[in-house]
Amino acid sequence: MRNLPLFLFALLTCVSCRTVSKSPTADPDPLPAILAAQGPALDSILQKPEVYEVQVIYTKIDRDRRQRPHFTSYFWNVDSTRYFYPASMVKMPLALLALEQINHLRNGQYPGLSKELPYRLDSVRVWQQPYDLDPEAPGGRPSIAHDIRKIFLVSDNLAYNHLFEFLGREHINTTLQKKGYTRTGIVHRFNTPARDNRFSSPITFLGPDFLLHQPERFDTNTWENPQHHLVKGRGYIDNRDSLVSEPFDFSTRNWFALTDMERMLRAVIFPESVPEQNRFDLTEADYHFLWHYMGIFPRECDYPVYDSTRFWDGYSKFFLWGDTRDQQSGSIRVFNKIGEAYGYLTDVAYIADIENQVEFILAATIHCNSDGIYNDDQYDYRSVGYPFLARLGRAVLEYEYRRTRRVVPDLTRFRKAINVSR
């Protein structure tokens, strides 16, 4: 076993890692040893926190005799006030809010509404586009359920934009604030520079015995990013494909702290174990739907049908498999959401080895932009980011295999939620 340089080990144990425990008799923080065991594979990255901006949250799960989970979280260099671009991680809260909104509408005036019901987006402005056909969806019509499938399986940008239209910017952010996710702001769509994000397109659901029509909505709020380090790098490519030799300003971009991400994932995987304020108003069927599409591989999906050569098993699973295109056995399942843009890679996951009855939560982000130029598609994902997150996931999994549990976790509900035949 190789050790980190002495000064880095001191940094790990004294400054950057801190333990949050529910028990005064909890084990010592294992993160320093987990990271140290990786030697040079992680040394060169961890020694440059200002360059790679690595943040890690490892949450250990211990079950009591009634199978209730108890969490102990360990932190490496985590700062919820320091900005990193969350990229597609913001799709997770929109998926949860969309399911919740469907439930609220169904429990109100529209009892026939469901996440599988087709919808139509209308256009009342020149930069809005009508949308009512999706050849990949069941029946060829878009639905909230189909958008959510694509979000978790392949991180589809258009699916995210559709949920942004359904929910509207004001509802998204006021609801997340009320739920206690105060380090989160979702203020723009993806790949639509000409769109005014304050407006949401009209959307219509046509049920067997009702018509639900939401007119265009306008968000009067000004949402300001409260985090720091919003200006980064030394240049960027603008909308005219020209290099601008000045730092890139992220102040108008989405934000989502890693601490909020990890807490939100807990609210999805273990809703009964988080404070009621942090939960989403979802049904048991909603949770199984989410667990299924968060945990399967693209090749296991019926709608859409994905080409495994283009969407391999590790395509949206950076932990454990981000550095390989090999097909996995499926005995280990990663229930997660990833983000990848502007040189930032992020993964937040509940990882369960169902055969060996091992489980934990891992969240991490890394910055992979050595040249300091943004929007040029020249990032260090393959050489730095994917290998780092894959090794990190494997290192924590190996530690989990070795540690002793007083109670073996019952992972039946997650095995049933996967429920794939191929």
Residue pairs with C-beta under 8 A, 6 or more apart in sequence:
1 36
1 37
1 39
2 36
2 37
2 38
2 39
2 40
3 9
3 36
3 39
4 12
4 35
4 36
4 39
4 43
4 46
5 43
5 47
8 43
8 46
8 47
9 32
9 36
12 31
12 32
12 35
12 36
12 46
12 76
13 29
13 32
16 49
16 75
16 76
16 77
17 29
17 31
17 32
17 74
17 75
17 76
17 77
18 29
18 74
18 75
19 26
19 28
19 29
19 72
19 73
19 74
19 75
20 72
20 73
20 74
20 75
21 72
22 70
22 71
22 72
23 70
23 72
26 72
27 72
29 74
30 58
30 60
30 74
30 399
30 403
31 56
31 58
31 74
31 75
31 76
33 399
34 58
34 395
34 396
34 399
35 42
35 46
35 76
35 395
37 395
38 391
38 395
41 387
41 391
42 388
42 391
42 392
45 52
45 54
45 366
45 384
45 388
46 52
46 54
49 77
51 367
51 370
52 366
52 367
52 368
52 384
53 82
53 84
53 344
53 365
53 366
53 367
54 76
54 77
54 364
54 365
54 366
54 367
54 388
55 75
55 76
55 77
55 78
55 79
55 84
55 258
55 364
55 365
56 75
56 76
56 77
56 78
56 362
56 363
56 364
56 392
57 73
57 74
57 75
57 76
57 78
57 258
57 259
57 262
57 361
57 362
57 363
57 364
58 73
58 74
58 76
58 360
58 361
58 362
58 396
59 71
59 72
59 73
59 74
59 262
59 266
59 360
59 361
59 362
59 363
60 71
60 72
60 73
60 74
60 360
60 400
60 403
61 69
61 70
61 71
61 359
61 360
61 361
61 409
62 69
62 70
62 72
62 405
62 406
62 407
63 69
63 70
63 405
63 407
63 408
63 409
63 410
64 70
64 407
65 407
67 407
67 409
67 410
68 273
69 270
69 273
69 409
71 266
71 273
71 361
73 262
78 258
78 259
80 183
80 257
80 258
80 259
80 260
81 183
81 226
81 227
81 228
81 257
82 227
82 228
82 229
83 225
83 227
83 228
83 229
83 230
83 250
83 255
84 258
84 344
84 346
84 365
84 367
85 250
85 253
85 254
85 339
85 341
85 342
85 344
86 254
86 255
86 256
86 261
86 339
86 344
86 346
87 339
87 340
87 341
87 342
87 344
87 346
88 151
88 155
88 157
88 160
88 190
88 337
88 338
88 339
88 340
88 341
89 256
89 261
89 337
89 338
89 339
89 346
89 348
90 160
90 184
90 186
90 254
90 256
90 339
91 151
91 155
91 159
91 160
91 163
91 337
92 151
92 261
92 264
92 265
92 268
92 337
92 348
93 172
93 176
93 181
93 184
93 186
93 256
93 264
94 151
94 160
94 163
94 164
94 167
94 172
94 186
95 147
95 148
95 151
95 152
95 163
95 290
96 264
96 267
96 268
96 280
96 282
96 290
97 163
97 167
97 171
97 172
97 175
97 176
97 280
98 115
98 144
98 147
98 148
98 163
98 166
98 167
99 115
99 144
99 148
99 280
99 282
99 286
99 289
99 290
100 280
100 281
100 282
101 166
101 167
101 171
102 113
102 114
102 115
102 144
103 281
103 282
103 283
103 286
104 281
105 113
105 212
106 112
106 113
106 114
110 205
110 207
110 210
110 212
112 207
112 208
112 209
112 210
113 205
113 207
113 210
113 212
114 145
115 143
115 144
115 145
115 148
115 286
115 289
116 138
116 143
116 144
116 145
117 143
117 144
117 205
117 206
117 207
118 132
118 139
118 141
118 142
118 143
118 205
118 206
119 132
119 141
119 142
119 143
119 144
119 166
119 203
119 204
119 205
120 130
120 131
120 132
120 203
120 204
120 206
121 128
121 129
121 130
121 131
121 132
121 162
121 165
121 201
121 202
121 203
122 128
122 130
122 201
122 202
122 203
122 204
123 129
123 130
123 201
124 201
124 202
124 216
125 199
125 216
127 192
127 194
127 195
127 196
128 195
128 199
128 201
131 142
131 162
132 141
132 142
133 140
133 141
133 142
134 140
134 141
134 142
134 146
136 146
136 303
136 304
136 305
137 143
137 146
137 303
137 304
138 146
138 303
142 162
144 163
144 166
145 289
146 159
146 303
147 156
147 159
147 160
147 162
147 163
148 159
148 163
148 289
148 290
148 293
149 293
149 301
149 303
149 304
150 156
150 159
150 304
151 159
151 160
151 163
151 337
152 290
152 293
152 294
152 316
152 337
153 293
153 296
153 298
153 301
153 306
153 311
153 316
154 298
154 306
154 311
154 315
154 316
155 316
155 337
155 338
155 339
155 340
157 190
157 191
160 189
160 190
161 189
161 190
161 191
161 192
164 172
164 186
164 189
164 200
165 200
165 201
165 203
166 200
166 203
166 214
167 200
168 200
168 217
168 219
169 186
169 187
169 197
169 198
169 200
169 219
169 221
169 223
170 217
170 219
170 220
170 221
172 186
173 185
173 186
173 187
173 221
173 223
174 221
176 184
176 186
178 277
179 277
179 278
179 279
179 280
180 263
180 275
180 277
180 278
181 260
181 263
181 264
181 278
182 260
183 226
183 227
183 255
183 256
183 257
183 259
183 260
184 255
184 256
184 257
184 260
185 223
185 225
185 254
185 255
185 256
186 254
186 256
187 197
187 223
187 252
187 253
187 254
188 197
188 252
188 253
188 254
189 195
189 197
193 239
197 219
198 218
198 219
198 220
199 216
199 217
199 218
199 219
200 216
200 217
200 218
200 219
201 216
202 213
202 214
202 215
202 216
203 213
203 214
204 211
204 212
204 213
204 214
205 211
205 212
205 213
206 212
224 251
225 250
225 251
225 252
225 253
225 255
226 255
227 255
227 257
230 249
230 250
230 251
231 247
231 248
231 249
231 250
231 251
232 247
232 248
232 250
232 372
232 374
233 247
233 248
233 369
233 372
233 373
233 374
234 245
234 246
234 247
234 372
234 373
235 243
235 244
235 245
235 246
235 247
235 248
235 372
235 373
235 374
236 243
236 244
236 246
236 248
236 373
236 374
236 375
236 376
237 243
237 244
237 373
237 374
237 375
237 376
238 244
238 375
243 373
243 376
248 342
248 374
248 375
258 346
258 348
258 363
258 364
258 365
261 346
261 348
261 363
262 348
262 361
262 363
263 274
263 278
264 278
265 336
265 337
265 348
265 349
265 350
265 361
265 363
266 273
266 274
266 278
266 361
267 274
267 278
267 279
267 280
268 280
268 287
268 290
268 291
268 294
268 335
269 291
269 335
269 350
269 361
271 279
271 280
271 282
271 287
282 290
287 417
288 413
288 416
288 417
291 335
291 413
291 414
291 417
291 418
292 417
292 418
292 419
293 301
294 335
294 336
294 337
295 333
295 334
295 335
295 414
295 417
295 418
296 418
296 420
297 313
297 317
297 328
297 330
298 306
298 308
298 311
298 312
298 313
298 315
298 316
299 306
299 308
299 311
299 313
299 327
299 422
300 420
300 422
308 327
312 325
312 326
312 327
313 321
313 325
313 326
313 327
313 328
314 320
314 321
314 322
314 323
314 324
314 325
314 326
314 328
314 390
316 336
316 338
317 334
317 336
317 338
317 347
317 349
318 338
318 345
318 347
318 385
318 386
318 389
318 390
318 393
319 334
319 336
319 347
319 349
319 351
319 362
319 364
319 389
319 390
319 392
319 393
320 332
320 334
320 351
320 390
320 393
320 394
320 397
321 328
321 334
321 390
321 393
322 347
322 385
322 386
322 387
322 389
322 390
322 393
323 386
323 387
323 390
323 391
324 390
330 418
330 420
331 353
331 354
331 355
331 356
332 351
332 352
332 353
332 354
332 397
333 351
333 352
333 354
333 414
333 418
334 349
334 350
334 351
335 349
335 350
335 351
335 352
335 414
336 347
336 348
336 349
336 350
336 351
337 347
337 348
337 349
338 345
338 346
338 347
338 348
339 345
339 346
339 347
339 365
340 346
340 381
342 369
342 374
342 375
342 379
343 367
343 368
343 369
343 374
343 379
343 380
343 381
344 365
344 366
344 367
344 368
345 365
345 366
345 368
345 381
345 385
345 386
345 389
346 363
346 364
346 365
346 366
347 362
347 363
347 364
347 389
347 393
348 362
348 363
349 361
349 362
349 363
349 393
350 359
350 360
350 361
351 359
351 360
351 361
351 362
351 393
351 396
351 397
352 358
352 359
352 411
352 414
353 359
353 397
353 400
353 401
354 411
354 414
354 415
354 418
356 401
357 408
357 409
357 410
357 411
358 397
358 400
358 401
358 409
359 400
359 409
359 411
360 396
360 397
360 400
362 392
362 393
362 396
364 389
364 392
366 384
366 385
366 388
366 389
368 379
368 380
368 381
368 384
368 385
369 379
369 380
370 380
370 384
371 378
379 385
